[in-house]
C-alpha cells in the first residue's frame, strides 16, 4: 500500500511538473505537482516507527515525536493476529506507511489503531474502548504489559 501510494503520488507530481504548457497552465501544473507530494509527507510524519513502555504508558514512536498511551485502566492485553479483519476505518490512515486512526469492527467495537503489520496485532482493552498495536515481538510485548492489566 505504501509503495503503491508513493509511486502514484510521485508519478502524478513528475508528470505535472514535466509538462510544457503555456505559462498560466504551467503554473497550475507546478502547484498541482507540489500538492500531490503532500500525502507522502503527511503520511510519513504520522507513521509508526515502534513502541516502548515507559512508566505507566506505552509510547508510540512517530517520525519526530511520540504519542503516549496511558495504561491506567488496562483490562487485558492479548496477541490477536486476525482481530483487524472486517474493520471499517472511521477516521485515519488506511495503510499509507501505517494503519493509524479510529476503526470499528464486531469484535472490538470502536478502537484506535497504531499498526504497521496487521498480522502482529496486540489488542489492549480499556473501559472506554480498545487500542491495537503491532510490535515486532507480540508475545514479548504481551508479557511486558500483562502486569499492568487490572485483571492480571
Secondary structure by P-SEA (a helix, b strand, c coil): caaaaaaaaaaaaaaaaaccccaaaaaaaaaaaaaaaaaaaaaaaaccccccccccbbbbccccbbbbbbcccccccccccccccccccccccccccccccccccccccccccccccccbbbbbbcccbbbbbbcccaaaaaaaaccccccc
